Amino acid sequence: MVELMIAIAIMGFLLVMGIPSFTGYIQNSRLRGAAESCLAGLQRARAEAVRQNSNIQFILTDSAATAANVAIAAPLANGRNWMIRSADLTTFIEGSPQITQATVEVDGGGVSGITFNGLGRSDLATTATLQFSNPTGGACAPAGPMRCLNIQITVGGQIRMCDPAIATAGDTRQC
């Protein structure tokens, strides 16, 4: 009986020690999921623009990403949903149910919408960066536990996800 109690105490101690790292893992997973969802939406918008040979718009918005809101969804730089629609605001193509959890923040750096043309080029004047962070999980690496991510969109329409914490020259994950 004593051995069983000691084994249970050791298991309980190990479980308590592992909870903080598991919580960090879940918060980082939510952050990566939000960034990957947004990346997939941007890639889909660009592909649709090329496929239809027309202007297609990708926006961040707080409106529900549904066909009913295609013409009224307002672009917001830190919107919690994304929507792909025709540039003339008549056709809904796709939307996210909600790209972010309550603990994830998207900072579009002033960019709330990007229009891709039939050649896959964006309407941006310079490269835009969408920054994904999780303030409730802590500071971004290397100072904190969160692996914050960026999505960069170039004038030519290239889209890539990168990690701003990586400083190694030549690393393809570097921003």
Secondary structure, 3 states (H helix, E strand, C coil): CHHHHHHHHHHHHHHHHHHHHHHHHHHHHHHHHHHHHHHHHHHHHHHHHHHHCCCEEEEEECCCCCHHHCCCCCECCCCCEEEEEECCCCCEEEECCCCCCCCCEEECCCCCEEEECCCCCECCCCCEEEEEECHHHCCECCCCCECCEEEEECCCCCEEEEECCCCCCCCCCEC
